[in-house]
Amino acid sequence: MKRRFYPLLLALLVLLLIPGWAAAASSATEEAVNLMIGGQAVTPDVPPVIKSGRTLVPVRVIAEGLGADVAWNEAKRTAVITRGTTQLSLTLDSRTALLNGKQVKLDTPPVISQQRMLLPLRFVGESLGITVGWDNSSRTVIANETPQVTLNGRAPEKAIKLYQVSDTMYVSADAVAEQVGQKGFVWNRPERGMTIDSQLVLPIEQVEDELGGSITWNKKKNLLEIERLNRLTGVTKDGDRVHIEMKLPVQANSFVLTGPHRIVLDLPQTALADDLVEELKKNEENGSIGESEERKQAASSGEEDEQSAASEPKEEPLIASLRYSQYSASPETVRVVIELNQKSEYNLAYTKDGIEVKLTPKPKKTGYLIVVDAGHGGKDPGALGVAGNHEKDYTLAVANKVVALLKQYPEFQVVPVRTTDVFYELSERVAIANELEADLFLSIHANSFPKPTTGGTETFYYNANSKTFAQLVHKHLQGATQFPDRGVKASGFYVIKNTKMPAVLTETGFLSNPQENALLTSPAFQDKIAKALVAAIREYYQSYQ
Ligand SMILES: [Zn+2]
């Protein structure tokens, strides 16, 4: 369908803008509504009115401004608007209109004002394929031809709206960002834009500047061409990290698949770089489809040969293979698959040249598994010792010693919650133990009380299945510390309440008690405590095997 403004429009606009014609508009109240039609300010003889949130404008403005013909049927009190192959009939005070012969409902009927028929502009505009927007700050209705938009040569999946104000074309900025794979893009200079229909619109040059790629406005063809095809230039690994190298930033859509475990990243509006396409072709000829260079090198050096690996047990790398492919050609989507040897957590970091995927292994359960939880850590120091020391350092020192001792027993598999001064939520500590289906959970803490003479060792459990383990821990621990015996107690501390296996929390002694604090901070005494805890675990393990 051919759309154009009738040359008559300009003549009429000039006419409308001369003082006599504009007199009615200038007498309007402060609630005046401005019109911007086809990029030009238009002042109609009868000012537009707003009714129930809808702007009504004289029929002539619509007709001429939007390049339509209007016929008035006096008998039926109906305006028939024709634009191209579209015909719209609206009747005065009627909420029913006819669009190409079909009944459609209006929320605001046409009305008469100063002997002019006023029509709801947005309804009429949109029925006729015109873009209509409302800029609340300047109280301006903006209406213009609806341009065609192409994104990398195709129609975008979601509508991208354009508004013409004078000679500047404004585009719905967030819609463009989303369509090029940059949803949630933070604009550097939003103040250069306007808010139309509650959306940020920016001049197309600015969107191009900030997003990259090229955005061209072809006025003659009434066409906006967005060319922003990202290129994947490489996928490499470095230990437990994968680097996805790209020309332009895009947000990956990532998810996990199992059997085998793999992390999938879909890169929207992305194509493979030419050399990667070549490489894939070569690999296809060799029978290995979409595998990266590294995988091939590893395979040819026998590094990943399962038989040779089996003869010499060694730590299996987390990443089994890396693959990429042009997953979809329309719209272009590249898929990167990270195949794993075991279940892993992953984290995406966007860098200036792509995405870094950081993998954190989730250990597989292979033996009698003990999760050792050093209480507090990082931003959470725990209790304050009388020497200015922190509970988090005591718990970590003892936990690390317990972990080292437990590792000497081949029947035990030990997973520390933390081995450094980092913070974990209580829920994360519990999740580690529950997800691994650990056999025991031991949480190490130290106590504090305002009165410095208060002291002693106490041990907590919550679930009935933890009581025996708690009694053993307490027996060995109190025996080692020789602090006052505060006993074994049931208490609903989060980490022992929510773990599914036998779980115990020790409060070895009081950091607020000068004598106990001096011992608790001594490495030799910490060794003694660690040995006592390991003895308790071993006794528990032996009695339950
Ligand atoms: Zn604590």
Residues whose N, C-alpha, C, O or C-beta is under 5 A from the ligand:
A	BS01	ZN	G375 G382 H445 A446
